[in-house]
Each structure stands twice: as structure tokens, then as C-alpha cells.
Amino acid sequence: MTVRPPKPGHHSTRPTSVWLFSLVCSAAWACGSADTGGAEATTKDSGGLPTPDGPAADEGCESLTLGHDGPDSPVVGDQWAVFLRCDEATLVGASVLTVDPVEAAEIDENLVIFREAGPCTVRLQVGSRAASLDVVVNP
């Protein structure tokens, strides 16, 4: 195969030149103008998108209680599902459940499984709110 130089006056195009030109044009078209999120800017310095209002002030709970699903007078081996209520609404979110003394019960997520007879304190904290309940576990 013989490669000849182009004739004077004719424009030579290579397949890679066409492909590269198409790629640059496609990229420029795809970038387009900046997305304003559906809001059209009226001035050059419009301040961007509006800032949403902050959350309403926390008014607190009139009644913060530690509830449980299980027998009111537990015996060794019984289990409670423990939950925290603020004005009759169950609180959800990051929580910490503890039992004092530690040996009195085993904890599995929100379940307390009583392992020793005697008095203990069950405490549940959800977010910044917490409540405790004194329990006497029967043998």
C-alpha cells in the first residue's frame, strides 16, 4: 500500500481528527450552562438557592417514660423489649441501653434478658433523652 501526500488545495482529514472533533463538540454540548436547580437567577449576585428554615425549638417532654413489653414482675430468664416514650410517642434513633449491675442482665439490641435475681436499674437513652427504671428480678 502506498501513502501519497494530499494534493495541494484539498483538505486532508484523518478518521482520528474527525472523532476527536466530535468528542470535543459533544463534551461542550453536554456541559452546557450551569444548573440553577430550576431557579432562574435575576441578578449576577443573587445569593444562590434559599436556605431552609432551621428546625423548630425542642419543647421538651411533659412525660418521659421508659416502657417495656414483658412481665411486670420478671423472673430470671424473662426478657423485656425496652422503649422510651415522650408524651406517649415512642422515640427512635441512636440509643444506648444499660443495666446496672451489668451481671444482672444480658442486652441484645433493645432486649433485656434477666440473668440474676435481685434489684437492678434499666436505663435507656435515645438521642439526648434518657429514663431509668428500677426493677426487682425474682428467682
JOJO-V270685 format. One record per residue. N is the residue number from 1. RES is the residue in one small letter. SS is DSSP state (~ for helix, > for strand, _ for the rest). NEAR is the number of other C-alpha atoms within 12 Angstrom. Layout:
n=N res=RES ss=SS near=NEAR
n=N res=RES ss=SS near=NEAR
This chain:
n=1 res=m ss=_ near=3
n=2 res=t ss=_ near=4
n=3 res=v ss=_ near=5
n=4 res=r ss=_ near=8
n=5 res=p ss=_ near=11
n=6 res=p ss=_ near=11
n=7 res=k ss=_ near=8
n=8 res=p ss=_ near=8
n=9 res=g ss=_ near=7
n=10 res=h ss=_ near=8
n=11 res=h ss=_ near=9
n=12 res=s ss=_ near=14
n=13 res=t ss=_ near=13
n=14 res=r ss=_ near=11
n=15 res=p ss=~ near=10
n=16 res=t ss=~ near=11
n=17 res=s ss=~ near=12
n=18 res=v ss=~ near=13
n=19 res=w ss=~ near=13
n=20 res=l ss=~ near=14
n=21 res=f ss=~ near=15
n=22 res=s ss=~ near=14
n=23 res=l ss=~ near=14
n=24 res=v ss=~ near=14
n=25 res=c ss=~ near=14
n=26 res=s ss=~ near=13
n=27 res=a ss=~ near=12
n=28 res=a ss=~ near=12
n=29 res=w ss=~ near=11
n=30 res=a ss=~ near=12
n=31 res=c ss=~ near=11
n=32 res=g ss=_ near=11
n=33 res=s ss=_ near=10
n=34 res=a ss=_ near=11
n=35 res=d ss=_ near=13
n=36 res=t ss=_ near=15
n=37 res=g ss=_ near=11
n=38 res=g ss=_ near=9
n=39 res=a ss=_ near=14
n=40 res=e ss=_ near=16
n=41 res=a ss=_ near=16
n=42 res=t ss=_ near=10
n=43 res=t ss=_ near=9
n=44 res=k ss=_ near=8
n=45 res=d ss=_ near=9
n=46 res=s ss=_ near=12
n=47 res=g ss=_ near=13
n=48 res=g ss=_ near=16
n=49 res=l ss=_ near=14
n=50 res=p ss=_ near=11
n=51 res=t ss=_ near=7
n=52 res=p ss=_ near=7
n=53 res=d ss=_ near=7
n=54 res=g ss=_ near=7
n=55 res=p ss=_ near=7
n=56 res=a ss=_ near=8
n=57 res=a ss=_ near=7
n=58 res=d ss=_ near=11
n=59 res=e ss=_ near=10
n=60 res=g ss=_ near=13
n=61 res=c ss=_ near=19
n=62 res=e ss=_ near=12
n=63 res=s ss=_ near=18
n=64 res=l ss=> near=25
n=65 res=t ss=> near=27
n=66 res=l ss=> near=33
n=67 res=g ss=> near=31
n=68 res=h ss=> near=26
n=69 res=d ss=> near=19
n=70 res=g ss=_ near=19
n=71 res=p ss=_ near=22
n=72 res=d ss=_ near=18
n=73 res=s ss=_ near=22
n=74 res=p ss=_ near=29
n=75 res=v ss=> near=24
n=76 res=v ss=_ near=25
n=77 res=g ss=_ near=21
n=78 res=d ss=_ near=25
n=79 res=q ss=> near=26
n=80 res=w ss=> near=31
n=81 res=a ss=> near=24
n=82 res=v ss=> near=36
n=83 res=f ss=> near=36
n=84 res=l ss=> near=37
n=85 res=r ss=> near=26
n=86 res=c ss=> near=26
n=87 res=d ss=_ near=16
n=88 res=e ss=_ near=15
n=89 res=a ss=> near=16
n=90 res=t ss=> near=20
n=91 res=l ss=_ near=26
n=92 res=v ss=_ near=19
n=93 res=g ss=_ near=15
n=94 res=a ss=_ near=16
n=95 res=s ss=> near=21
n=96 res=v ss=> near=26
n=97 res=l ss=> near=32
n=98 res=t ss=> near=30
n=99 res=v ss=> near=31
n=100 res=d ss=> near=25
n=101 res=p ss=_ near=20
n=102 res=v ss=~ near=20
n=103 res=e ss=~ near=20
n=104 res=a ss=~ near=31
n=105 res=a ss=> near=33
n=106 res=e ss=> near=25
n=107 res=i ss=> near=25
n=108 res=d ss=> near=17
n=109 res=e ss=_ near=17
n=110 res=n ss=_ near=30
n=111 res=l ss=> near=26
n=112 res=v ss=> near=38
n=113 res=i ss=> near=31
n=114 res=f ss=> near=37
n=115 res=r ss=_ near=26
n=116 res=e ss=_ near=26
n=117 res=a ss=_ near=22
n=118 res=g ss=> near=22
n=119 res=p ss=> near=26
n=120 res=c ss=> near=26
n=121 res=t ss=> near=25
n=122 res=v ss=> near=39
n=123 res=r ss=> near=32
n=124 res=l ss=> near=38
n=125 res=q ss=> near=29
n=126 res=v ss=> near=27
n=127 res=g ss=_ near=16
n=128 res=s ss=_ near=19
n=129 res=r ss=> near=27
n=130 res=a ss=> near=27
n=131 res=a ss=> near=29
n=132 res=s ss=> near=27
n=133 res=l ss=> near=26
n=134 res=d ss=> near=21
n=135 res=v ss=> near=30
n=136 res=v ss=> near=24
n=137 res=v ss=> near=28
n=138 res=n ss=> near=20
n=139 res=p ss=_ near=16
